[in-house]
Amino acid sequence: MEVVYLFCESDVIRIPFYDYDRRLFNLLVSKGGAWDKSRYQFIFGRNINVQQFCRSLSDIPCVLVLELIGEKSPVPLRVFNFLNRPWKQDVYESAKMYVKSFKQVKVNNAVFDLSLLPEKFPEHWQIKLEEEMRARKYSSHTQKSYVHYNRLLCRIAQKTPEDICQNDITRFLAIMEKENDYSSSTMNLAISAIKFFYKMAFREKALAEQHRPRHDKRLPVVLSKEEISSILKCEKNIKNRLLIMMAYSSGLRVSEVVCLKPQDIDFSRKLIMIHSGKGRKDRYTILSDKVITLLTDYYSQNDIIKWLFPGLTSEKHISIRTAQRICDNAFKKAKINKDTSIHCLRHSFATHLLENGIDIRYIQELLGHTSIRTTERYTHVATHKISNVPSPLDSIQ
């Protein structure tokens, strides 16, 4: 192999290994790598020292792909031993200062990733946390989030769970808000994760005095019907167009649309069955006549077996990130000049139904909202009443 790529995720480090190189294969095995035959990759735990690991492969260039902490940060490439550009010790020391002072350190306009620092959340606590969540039938997404935020807290504070105090939690939340611009929803999720862990692990109220941040009162971004039409016209790929059309016409979350199966589509009743949506709730939503027509063409052109939107293999559906990228590319093709995401299609579905006079309780059921208050926010962006209010300027002679 000419280059070794290390993909650093929240809990593991993956090294794809497609070329036959017996010496390197044995070297990675000797360093504790677990061989994943089905995906042709080595798996390492995040407890390894990445810097030392890359230096031990001195004769092979290493490219380290880091996923940064923060919702809006890009994923940069960190390069070791590539084009004679070794890792600089002063940069590594700056990262240590970042953890101690909770100040943002930028290197070449990129935020330094904390994953290079020692892991302080022991494996036995992670196993215990996961067991408690599975016993309560928490969703896989919730389980992953709870583990992530507890590990992140310990890594930033550089303390084990037993040594974490109230001040550490407060400073952790402060850095989330100030340096990484987390939304109030994300911060509340982090608080819930930490609160659950400490109540479960130590039977203590670690966040008894911690106030939750106020929710941001932001209106959802809504696309007009003309913009939806333009997006669908610009997308020529039938699979991509069908995904966008179903997300909008049925008000689906991205996690719901990628997991659709052929048997979830009820053509006779014009309904879509959503299994285990948010909150593990099943529900029905509507199926558009135009989607039925496109589905017929889609089935005739593709061998659909397990998933409606299969990935690289028919055994797996496309990922959420792939669906997001499909929509982002479609928005660019249609020259949509708004802060858009695939979730805008769901917002547009609800708003357009409201503007068409559909009862808000029906919209609540179609969206799968537990509380009517969540659905009511669309009344603030629906224009069927606002547009009929005359401007006072028009009454001036």
NUVO-391027 format. One record per residue (C-alpha): residue number from 1; residue in one letter; z, y, x. Coordinates in Angstrom, 2 decimals. Each point is the difference from the previous one (the first is absolute). Example, Ala and Ser with C-alpha at 12.3 -4.5 7.8 and 13.67 -1.06 7.14 Angstrom:
// NUVO-391027
+------+------+---------+---------+---------+
| resi | resn |      up |   north |    east |
+------+------+---------+---------+---------+
|    1 |    A |    7.80 |   -4.50 |   12.30 |
|    2 |    S |   -0.66 |    3.44 |    1.37 |
+------+------+---------+---------+---------+
// end
This chain:
// NUVO-391027
+------+------+---------+---------+---------+
| resi | resn |      up |   north |    east |
+------+------+---------+---------+---------+
|    1 |    M |    0.00 |    0.00 |    0.00 |
|    2 |    E |   -0.94 |    3.42 |    1.38 |
|    3 |    V |    2.56 |    1.96 |   -2.06 |
|    4 |    V |    3.26 |   -1.05 |   -1.69 |
|    5 |    Y |    0.72 |    1.77 |   -3.29 |
|    6 |    L |    3.61 |    0.21 |   -1.23 |
|    7 |    F |    0.32 |    0.91 |   -3.67 |
|    8 |    C |    3.58 |    1.19 |   -0.56 |
|    9 |    E |    1.14 |   -0.43 |   -3.59 |
|   10 |    S |    3.42 |    0.58 |   -1.55 |
|   11 |    D |    1.32 |   -3.47 |    0.85 |
|   12 |    V |   -2.43 |   -1.70 |    2.38 |
|   13 |    I |   -2.56 |    0.64 |    2.73 |
|   14 |    R |   -3.36 |   -1.72 |   -0.46 |
|   15 |    I |   -2.44 |   -0.79 |    2.84 |
|   16 |    P |   -3.42 |   -1.26 |   -1.20 |
|   17 |    F |   -1.31 |   -2.74 |    2.29 |
|   18 |    Y |   -3.59 |   -1.05 |   -0.62 |
|   19 |    D |   -1.37 |   -0.59 |    3.51 |
|   20 |    Y |    0.78 |   -3.19 |    1.88 |
|   21 |    D |    2.19 |    1.01 |    2.94 |
|   22 |    R |    2.35 |   -2.84 |    0.95 |
|   23 |    R |    1.94 |    2.04 |    2.57 |
|   24 |    L |    0.74 |    2.84 |   -2.39 |
|   25 |    F |    0.73 |   -2.41 |   -2.84 |
|   26 |    N |    2.64 |   -1.79 |    2.08 |
|   27 |    L |    1.39 |    3.35 |    1.18 |
|   28 |    L |    0.52 |    1.21 |   -3.57 |
|   29 |    V |    1.63 |   -3.30 |   -0.92 |
|   30 |    S |    2.37 |    0.31 |    2.96 |
|   31 |    K |    1.02 |    3.46 |   -1.21 |
|   32 |    G |    1.15 |   -1.40 |   -3.33 |
|   33 |    G |   -3.11 |    0.57 |   -2.09 |
|   34 |    A |   -0.43 |   -2.15 |   -3.12 |
|   35 |    W |   -3.59 |   -1.19 |   -0.45 |
|   36 |    D |   -1.40 |    0.55 |   -3.51 |
|   37 |    K |   -2.91 |   -2.42 |   -0.12 |
|   38 |    S |   -1.23 |    1.05 |   -3.44 |
|   39 |    R |   -0.47 |    3.63 |    1.05 |
|   40 |    Y |   -0.70 |   -0.51 |    3.72 |
|   41 |    Q |    2.80 |    2.27 |    1.16 |
|   42 |    F |    3.33 |    0.01 |    1.83 |
|   43 |    I |    3.11 |    1.27 |   -1.76 |
|   44 |    F |    2.86 |    1.67 |    1.89 |
|   45 |    G |    3.25 |    1.43 |   -1.34 |
|   46 |    R |    0.63 |    3.74 |    0.21 |
|   47 |    N |    2.93 |   -0.64 |    2.36 |
|   48 |    I |   -2.28 |   -0.27 |    3.03 |
|   49 |    N |   -0.30 |    2.97 |    2.37 |
|   50 |    V |   -3.62 |    1.02 |   -0.55 |
|   51 |    Q |   -0.19 |    2.11 |    3.13 |
|   52 |    Q |    1.16 |   -2.83 |    2.28 |
|   53 |    F |   -2.17 |   -2.50 |   -1.86 |
|   54 |    C |   -3.15 |    2.05 |    0.61 |
|   55 |    R |    0.89 |    0.55 |    3.65 |
|   56 |    S |    0.39 |   -3.74 |    0.46 |
|   57 |    L |   -3.70 |   -0.30 |   -0.89 |
|   58 |    S |   -0.90 |    2.28 |    2.90 |
|   59 |    D |   -3.49 |   -1.36 |    0.47 |
|   60 |    I |   -0.94 |    0.26 |   -3.69 |
|   61 |    P |   -0.40 |    3.32 |   -1.88 |
|   62 |    C |    2.24 |    0.23 |   -3.08 |
|   63 |    V |   -0.58 |    2.12 |   -3.10 |
|   64 |    L |    3.11 |    0.55 |   -2.10 |
|   65 |    V |   -0.56 |    0.91 |   -3.66 |
|   66 |    L |    3.13 |    1.65 |   -1.41 |
|   67 |    E |    0.73 |    0.71 |   -3.65 |
|   68 |    L |    1.86 |    3.31 |   -0.03 |
|   69 |    I |    3.05 |    0.76 |   -2.10 |
|   70 |    G |   -0.84 |    2.42 |   -2.79 |
|   71 |    E |   -2.19 |   -0.02 |   -3.09 |
|   72 |    K |   -2.64 |    2.44 |    1.20 |
|   73 |    S |   -0.23 |   -0.84 |    3.70 |
|   74 |    P |   -3.20 |   -1.57 |    1.30 |
|   75 |    V |    0.07 |   -3.26 |    1.94 |
|   76 |    P |   -0.77 |    0.91 |    3.65 |
|   77 |    L |   -1.00 |   -2.23 |    2.87 |
|   78 |    R |    2.29 |   -0.32 |    3.00 |
|   79 |    V |   -1.72 |   -1.28 |    3.13 |
|   80 |    F |    1.67 |   -1.89 |    2.86 |
|   81 |    N |   -1.70 |   -0.82 |    3.32 |
|   82 |    F |   -3.34 |    1.17 |   -1.37 |
|   83 |    L |   -2.36 |    2.06 |    2.18 |
|   84 |    N |    2.86 |    0.40 |    2.49 |
|   85 |    R |    2.18 |    1.81 |   -2.50 |
|   86 |    P |    3.39 |   -1.72 |    0.18 |
|   87 |    W |    2.91 |    0.83 |   -2.28 |
|   88 |    K |    1.92 |    3.03 |    1.32 |
|   89 |    Q |    3.74 |   -0.39 |    0.44 |
|   90 |    D |    0.68 |    3.63 |   -0.96 |
|   91 |    V |   -1.57 |   -0.62 |   -3.39 |
|   92 |    Y |    2.26 |   -3.00 |   -0.54 |
|   93 |    E |    3.05 |    2.08 |    0.93 |
|   94 |    S |   -1.11 |    2.69 |   -2.47 |
|   95 |    A |    0.04 |   -2.60 |   -2.73 |
|   96 |    K |    3.61 |   -0.85 |    0.81 |
|   97 |    M |    0.88 |    3.68 |   -0.35 |
|   98 |    Y |   -1.73 |    0.02 |   -3.37 |
|   99 |    V |    2.32 |   -2.68 |   -1.30 |
|  100 |    K |    3.15 |    1.64 |    1.34 |
|  101 |    S |   -0.77 |    3.52 |   -1.25 |
|  102 |    F |   -2.14 |   -0.88 |   -3.04 |
|  103 |    K |   -2.68 |    2.41 |    1.19 |
|  104 |    Q |   -3.69 |   -0.70 |   -0.29 |
|  105 |    V |   -1.74 |   -0.70 |    3.29 |
|  106 |    K |   -3.77 |    0.29 |    0.15 |
|  107 |    V |   -2.17 |   -1.44 |    2.73 |
|  108 |    N |   -3.68 |    0.93 |   -0.11 |
|  109 |    N |    0.49 |    1.29 |   -3.56 |
|  110 |    A |    1.36 |   -3.36 |   -1.17 |
|  111 |    V |    3.57 |   -0.79 |   -1.07 |
|  112 |    F |    1.68 |   -2.47 |    2.33 |
|  113 |    D |    0.73 |   -3.31 |   -1.73 |
|  114 |    L |    3.61 |   -1.20 |   -0.06 |
|  115 |    S |   -1.00 |   -3.64 |    0.06 |
|  116 |    L |    0.06 |    0.01 |    3.81 |
|  117 |    L |    3.78 |    0.41 |   -0.12 |
|  118 |    P |    2.41 |   -2.92 |   -0.35 |
|  119 |    E |    0.40 |   -1.60 |   -3.43 |
|  120 |    K |    3.57 |    0.40 |   -1.32 |
|  121 |    F |   -0.28 |   -1.86 |   -3.32 |
|  122 |    P |    0.88 |   -3.64 |    0.85 |
|  123 |    E |   -2.05 |   -2.85 |   -1.41 |
|  124 |    H |    2.99 |   -1.59 |   -1.78 |
|  125 |    W |    0.51 |    3.19 |   -2.03 |
|  126 |    Q |   -3.68 |    0.08 |   -0.92 |
|  127 |    I |    0.16 |   -3.63 |   -1.16 |
|  128 |    K |    3.12 |    0.73 |   -2.05 |
|  129 |    L |   -1.60 |    3.11 |   -1.54 |
|  130 |    E |   -3.17 |   -1.89 |   -0.92 |
|  131 |    E |    2.01 |   -2.86 |   -1.55 |
|  132 |    E |    1.99 |    2.41 |   -2.18 |
|  133 |    M |   -3.19 |    1.69 |   -1.22 |
|  134 |    R |   -1.78 |   -3.26 |   -0.73 |
|  135 |    A |    3.04 |   -1.20 |   -1.97 |
|  136 |    R |   -0.45 |    3.09 |   -2.18 |
|  137 |    K |   -3.79 |   -0.56 |   -0.24 |
|  138 |    Y |   -0.85 |    3.29 |    1.64 |
|  139 |    S |   -3.75 |    0.44 |    0.49 |
|  140 |    S |   -1.49 |   -0.69 |    3.43 |
|  141 |    H |   -0.83 |    3.70 |    0.32 |
|  142 |    T |    3.63 |    0.98 |   -0.65 |
|  143 |    Q |    1.26 |   -2.61 |    2.45 |
|  144 |    K |   -2.29 |    1.28 |    2.74 |
|  145 |    S |    0.99 |    3.63 |   -0.67 |
|  146 |    Y |    3.75 |   -0.72 |    0.02 |
|  147 |    V |   -0.22 |   -1.86 |    3.30 |
|  148 |    H |   -2.18 |    2.73 |    1.48 |
|  149 |    Y |    2.33 |    2.90 |   -0.79 |
|  150 |    N |    3.14 |   -1.79 |    1.17 |
|  151 |    R |   -1.67 |   -0.94 |    3.26 |
|  152 |    L |   -1.29 |    3.54 |    0.38 |
|  153 |    L |    3.47 |    1.45 |   -0.53 |
|  154 |    C |    1.48 |   -2.20 |    2.73 |
|  155 |    R |   -2.85 |    0.68 |    2.40 |
|  156 |    I |    0.20 |    3.78 |   -0.38 |
|  157 |    A |    3.81 |    0.01 |    0.27 |
|  158 |    Q |   -0.16 |   -2.63 |    2.76 |
|  159 |    K |    2.96 |   -1.76 |   -1.61 |
|  160 |    T |    0.52 |   -3.41 |   -1.59 |
|  161 |    P |    0.79 |   -0.11 |   -3.75 |
|  162 |    E |    3.70 |   -0.47 |    0.72 |
|  163 |    D |    0.13 |    3.32 |    1.90 |
|  164 |    I |   -2.02 |    2.12 |   -2.45 |
|  165 |    C |    2.07 |    2.79 |   -1.59 |
|  166 |    Q |   -0.61 |    2.55 |   -2.73 |
|  167 |    N |   -1.11 |    2.66 |    2.50 |
|  168 |    D |   -2.67 |   -2.35 |    1.38 |
|  169 |    I |   -1.43 |   -0.47 |   -3.47 |
|  170 |    T |    0.00 |    3.73 |   -0.71 |
|  171 |    R |   -1.78 |    0.76 |    3.29 |
|  172 |    F |   -2.49 |   -2.80 |   -0.69 |
|  173 |    L |   -0.89 |    1.50 |   -3.39 |
|  174 |    A |   -0.26 |    3.44 |    1.58 |
|  175 |    I |   -2.52 |   -1.19 |    2.58 |
|  176 |    M |   -2.00 |   -1.73 |   -2.74 |
|  177 |    E |   -0.31 |    3.24 |   -1.93 |
|  178 |    K |   -0.41 |    2.46 |    2.88 |
|  179 |    E |   -2.10 |   -1.81 |    2.59 |
|  180 |    N |   -2.01 |   -2.45 |   -2.09 |
|  181 |    D |   -0.32 |    1.91 |   -3.28 |
|  182 |    Y |    1.08 |   -2.91 |   -2.21 |
|  183 |    S |   -0.16 |    0.57 |   -3.75 |
|  184 |    S |    3.16 |   -0.11 |   -2.10 |
|  185 |    S |   -1.13 |   -3.32 |   -1.48 |
|  186 |    T |   -0.26 |   -1.57 |    3.45 |
|  187 |    M |    3.37 |    1.40 |    1.04 |
|  188 |    N |    1.58 |   -1.37 |   -3.18 |
|  189 |    L |   -1.52 |   -3.40 |    0.81 |
|  190 |    A |    1.56 |    0.16 |    3.48 |
|  191 |    I |    3.38 |    0.93 |   -1.50 |
|  192 |    S |   -0.22 |   -2.92 |   -2.44 |
|  193 |    A |   -0.88 |   -2.35 |    2.86 |
|  194 |    I |    2.95 |    1.09 |    2.14 |
|  195 |    K |    2.39 |    0.05 |   -2.94 |
|  196 |    F |   -1.01 |   -3.53 |   -1.03 |
|  197 |    F |    0.43 |   -1.35 |    3.52 |
|  198 |    Y |    3.45 |    1.44 |    0.65 |
|  199 |    K |    1.28 |   -0.91 |   -3.42 |
|  200 |    M |   -1.28 |   -3.54 |    0.51 |
|  201 |    A |    1.00 |   -0.38 |    3.66 |
|  202 |    F |    3.33 |    1.79 |    0.25 |
|  203 |    R |    0.92 |    0.60 |   -3.65 |
|  204 |    E |    0.24 |    3.65 |    0.92 |
|  205 |    K |   -1.35 |    3.10 |   -1.68 |
|  206 |    A |   -1.79 |    1.34 |    3.05 |
|  207 |    L |   -1.75 |    2.69 |   -2.04 |
|  208 |    A |    2.82 |    0.93 |   -2.34 |
|  209 |    E |   -0.22 |    3.65 |    1.02 |
|  210 |    Q |   -3.71 |    0.14 |    0.73 |
|  211 |    H |   -1.89 |    2.15 |   -2.50 |
|  212 |    R |   -3.48 |   -1.10 |   -0.94 |
|  213 |    P |   -2.80 |    2.54 |    0.52 |
|  214 |    R |   -1.43 |    1.72 |   -3.03 |
|  215 |    H |   -3.35 |   -1.31 |   -1.13 |
|  216 |    D |   -3.03 |    2.08 |    0.87 |
|  217 |    K |   -1.47 |    1.48 |   -3.16 |
|  218 |    R |   -3.60 |   -0.53 |    0.96 |
|  219 |    L |   -2.77 |   -0.36 |   -2.53 |
|  220 |    P |   -2.30 |   -3.02 |    0.36 |
|  221 |    V |   -3.49 |    0.65 |    1.34 |
|  222 |    V |   -2.50 |   -0.65 |   -2.80 |
|  223 |    L |   -3.76 |   -0.41 |    0.31 |
|  224 |    S |   -2.28 |    1.33 |   -2.72 |
|  225 |    K |   -2.32 |   -2.30 |   -1.91 |
|  226 |    E |   -2.93 |    1.59 |    1.82 |
|  227 |    E |    1.60 |   -0.80 |    3.35 |
|  228 |    I |    0.64 |   -3.62 |   -1.07 |
|  229 |    S |   -3.66 |   -0.28 |   -1.00 |
|  230 |    S |   -1.13 |    1.45 |    3.33 |
|  231 |    I |    2.19 |   -2.46 |    1.94 |
|  232 |    L |   -1.42 |   -3.01 |   -1.85 |
|  233 |    K |   -3.59 |    1.22 |    0.47 |
|  234 |    C |    0.47 |    0.47 |    3.74 |
|  235 |    E |    1.51 |   -3.47 |    0.53 |
|  236 |    K |   -2.92 |   -2.46 |    0.21 |
|  237 |    N |    1.94 |   -3.10 |    1.03 |
|  238 |    I |    0.66 |   -1.96 |   -3.21 |
|  239 |    K |    3.34 |   -1.41 |    1.18 |
|  240 |    N |    1.30 |    3.42 |    1.02 |
|  241 |    R |   -1.30 |    1.65 |   -3.15 |
|  242 |    L |    1.64 |   -2.66 |   -2.18 |
|  243 |    L |    3.35 |    0.45 |    1.77 |
|  244 |    I |   -0.10 |    3.78 |   -0.52 |
|  245 |    M |   -1.15 |   -0.37 |   -3.59 |
|  246 |    M |    2.77 |   -2.46 |   -0.89 |
|  247 |    A |    2.71 |    2.07 |    1.69 |
|  248 |    Y |   -1.04 |    3.01 |   -2.09 |
|  249 |    S |   -1.00 |   -1.62 |   -3.31 |
|  250 |    S |    3.15 |   -2.14 |   -0.26 |
|  251 |    G |    2.54 |    2.23 |    1.78 |
|  252 |    L |    0.85 |   -2.58 |    2.66 |
|  253 |    R |    2.16 |    0.45 |    3.08 |
|  254 |    V |   -1.71 |   -0.91 |    3.25 |
|  255 |    S |    2.36 |   -2.98 |    0.42 |
|  256 |    E |   -1.08 |   -1.22 |   -3.44 |
|  257 |    V |   -3.76 |    0.39 |    0.35 |
|  258 |    V |   -0.21 |   -1.89 |    3.33 |
|  259 |    C |    1.94 |   -2.97 |   -1.48 |
|  260 |    L |   -2.18 |   -0.48 |   -3.06 |
|  261 |    K |   -1.29 |   -3.50 |   -0.70 |
|  262 |    P |   -2.94 |   -1.00 |   -2.21 |
|  263 |    Q |    2.35 |   -1.61 |   -2.54 |
|  264 |    D |    1.80 |    3.33 |   -0.44 |
|  265 |    I |   -3.08 |    1.42 |   -1.75 |
|  266 |    D |   -0.12 |   -0.62 |   -3.77 |
|  267 |    F |   -3.56 |    0.90 |   -0.99 |
|  268 |    S |    0.37 |   -0.88 |   -3.69 |
|  269 |    R |    3.06 |    2.23 |   -0.54 |
|  270 |    K |   -1.09 |    2.59 |    2.59 |
|  271 |    L |    3.31 |   -0.18 |    1.83 |
|  272 |    I |    1.24 |   -0.47 |    3.56 |
|  273 |    M |    3.20 |   -1.92 |    0.66 |
|  274 |    I |    2.12 |    1.49 |    2.79 |
|  275 |    H |    2.41 |   -2.52 |    1.47 |
|  276 |    S |    3.24 |    1.15 |    1.62 |
|  277 |    G |   -0.85 |    3.67 |    0.25 |
|  278 |    K |    2.51 |    2.53 |    1.26 |
|  279 |    G |    3.48 |   -1.16 |   -0.93 |
|  280 |    R |   -1.35 |   -3.59 |   -0.42 |
|  281 |    K |   -1.27 |    0.88 |   -3.49 |
|  282 |    D |   -3.01 |   -1.62 |   -1.65 |
|  283 |    R |   -2.17 |    2.15 |   -2.24 |
|  284 |    Y |   -3.43 |    0.35 |   -1.57 |
|  285 |    T |   -2.36 |    2.91 |    0.54 |
|  286 |    I |   -3.43 |    0.82 |   -1.39 |
|  287 |    L |   -3.36 |   -1.28 |    1.25 |
|  288 |    S |   -2.95 |    2.39 |   -0.16 |
|  289 |    D |   -3.37 |   -1.05 |   -1.45 |
|  290 |    K |   -1.71 |    1.46 |    3.09 |
|  291 |    V |    2.26 |   -2.11 |    2.22 |
|  292 |    I |   -0.96 |   -3.11 |   -1.98 |
|  293 |    T |   -3.68 |    0.74 |    0.65 |
|  294 |    L |    0.56 |    0.55 |    3.70 |
|  295 |    L |    2.21 |   -3.11 |    0.22 |
|  296 |    T |   -2.86 |   -2.09 |   -1.38 |
|  297 |    D |   -2.30 |    1.23 |    2.78 |
|  298 |    Y |    2.78 |   -0.41 |    2.57 |
|  299 |    Y |    0.58 |   -3.65 |   -0.98 |
|  300 |    S |   -3.71 |   -0.74 |    0.17 |
|  301 |    Q |   -0.26 |    1.38 |    3.54 |
|  302 |    N |    3.24 |   -1.40 |    1.44 |
|  303 |    D |    1.75 |   -3.35 |    0.02 |
|  304 |    I |    3.39 |    1.09 |   -1.38 |
|  305 |    I |    2.57 |   -2.80 |    0.07 |
|  306 |    K |    3.62 |    0.98 |    0.60 |
|  307 |    W |    0.09 |    3.79 |    0.29 |
|  308 |    L |   -2.09 |    2.59 |   -1.80 |
|  309 |    F |   -0.18 |    2.00 |    3.24 |
|  310 |    P |    0.12 |   -2.55 |    2.83 |
|  311 |    G |    0.57 |    1.03 |    3.60 |
|  312 |    L |   -1.72 |   -1.37 |    3.09 |
|  313 |    T |    0.70 |   -3.48 |   -1.36 |
|  314 |    S |    0.13 |   -1.12 |   -3.62 |
|  315 |    E |    3.61 |   -1.13 |    0.46 |
|  316 |    K |    1.33 |    3.56 |    0.32 |
|  317 |    H |   -0.58 |    3.15 |   -2.01 |
|  318 |    I |   -0.89 |    3.29 |    1.66 |
|  319 |    S |    2.92 |    1.94 |    1.39 |
|  320 |    I |    1.45 |    3.17 |   -1.51 |
|  321 |    R |   -1.14 |    1.95 |    3.04 |
|  322 |    T |   -3.56 |   -1.25 |   -0.46 |
|  323 |    A |    0.04 |    1.13 |   -3.65 |
|  324 |    Q |    1.35 |    3.39 |    1.05 |
|  325 |    R |   -2.72 |    0.33 |    2.62 |
|  326 |    I |   -2.69 |   -0.91 |   -2.54 |
|  327 |    C |    1.17 |    2.79 |   -2.30 |
|  328 |    D |    0.40 |    2.52 |    2.80 |
|  329 |    N |   -3.57 |   -0.63 |    1.13 |
|  330 |    A |   -1.26 |    0.31 |   -3.59 |
|  331 |    F |    1.83 |    3.32 |   -0.43 |
|  332 |    K |   -1.63 |    1.30 |    3.18 |
|  333 |    K |   -3.46 |   -1.08 |   -1.15 |
|  334 |    A |    0.53 |    1.85 |   -3.28 |
|  335 |    K |    1.32 |    3.07 |    1.91 |
|  336 |    I |    3.25 |    0.15 |   -1.94 |
|  337 |    N |    1.93 |    2.96 |    1.40 |
|  338 |    K |    3.47 |   -1.02 |   -1.15 |
|  339 |    D |    2.99 |   -1.71 |    1.60 |
|  340 |    T |   -1.09 |   -3.35 |   -1.40 |
|  341 |    S |    1.05 |   -3.62 |    0.29 |
|  342 |    I |   -0.72 |   -3.15 |   -1.96 |
|  343 |    H |    3.07 |    0.78 |   -2.15 |
|  344 |    C |   -1.84 |    3.08 |   -1.30 |
|  345 |    L |   -2.12 |   -2.38 |   -2.06 |
|  346 |    R |    3.12 |   -1.21 |   -1.83 |
|  347 |    H |    1.15 |    3.60 |   -0.49 |
|  348 |    S |   -3.43 |    0.89 |   -1.39 |
|  349 |    F |    0.05 |   -2.98 |   -2.38 |
|  350 |    A |    3.32 |    1.12 |   -1.54 |
|  351 |    T |   -0.95 |    3.68 |   -0.17 |
|  352 |    H |   -3.40 |   -0.63 |   -1.59 |
|  353 |    L |    1.55 |   -2.28 |   -2.65 |
|  354 |    L |    2.55 |    2.70 |   -0.79 |
|  355 |    E |   -2.74 |    2.61 |   -0.28 |
|  356 |    N |   -1.87 |   -2.32 |   -2.37 |
|  357 |    G |    3.01 |    0.01 |   -2.35 |
|  358 |    I |    1.40 |   -3.47 |    0.79 |
|  359 |    D |    3.71 |   -0.30 |   -0.83 |
|  360 |    I |    2.11 |    0.29 |    3.14 |
|  361 |    R |    1.93 |   -3.18 |   -0.93 |
|  362 |    Y |   -3.21 |   -2.03 |    0.20 |
|  363 |    I |   -0.77 |    1.57 |    3.37 |
|  364 |    Q |    3.49 |   -0.95 |    1.17 |
|  365 |    E |   -0.68 |   -3.64 |   -0.91 |
|  366 |    L |   -3.41 |   -0.02 |    1.70 |
|  367 |    L |    1.43 |    1.45 |    3.20 |
|  368 |    G |    3.04 |   -2.28 |   -0.01 |
|  369 |    H |    2.54 |    2.83 |    0.20 |
|  370 |    T |    3.58 |   -0.96 |   -0.78 |
|  371 |    S |    0.95 |    3.53 |   -1.00 |
|  372 |    I |   -2.00 |    2.37 |   -2.21 |
|  373 |    R |    1.12 |    2.81 |    2.30 |
|  374 |    T |   -2.25 |   -1.38 |    2.75 |
|  375 |    T |   -3.00 |    0.18 |   -2.34 |
|  376 |    E |    0.90 |    3.47 |   -1.27 |
|  377 |    R |   -0.94 |    1.60 |    3.30 |
|  378 |    Y |   -3.65 |   -0.37 |   -0.99 |
|  379 |    T |    0.57 |    2.48 |   -2.82 |
|  380 |    H |    0.29 |    2.67 |    2.70 |
|  381 |    V |   -3.54 |   -0.63 |    1.31 |
|  382 |    A |   -1.78 |   -0.80 |   -3.27 |
|  383 |    T |   -2.21 |    2.99 |   -0.89 |
|  384 |    H |   -0.75 |   -0.69 |   -3.69 |
|  385 |    K |    2.63 |    2.54 |   -1.09 |
|  386 |    I |    0.15 |    2.31 |    3.02 |
|  387 |    S |   -3.74 |    0.66 |   -0.03 |
|  388 |    N |    0.23 |    1.29 |   -3.61 |
|  389 |    V |    2.50 |    2.69 |    0.96 |
|  390 |    P |   -1.89 |    3.32 |    0.33 |
|  391 |    S |    0.60 |    2.10 |    3.10 |
|  392 |    P |    1.50 |    3.43 |   -0.74 |
|  393 |    L |   -2.75 |    1.53 |    2.13 |
|  394 |    D |   -2.59 |   -1.03 |   -2.59 |
|  395 |    S |    1.75 |    2.06 |   -2.69 |
|  396 |    I |   -0.23 |    3.22 |    2.01 |
|  397 |    Q |   -2.81 |    2.27 |   -1.16 |
+------+------+---------+---------+---------+
// end
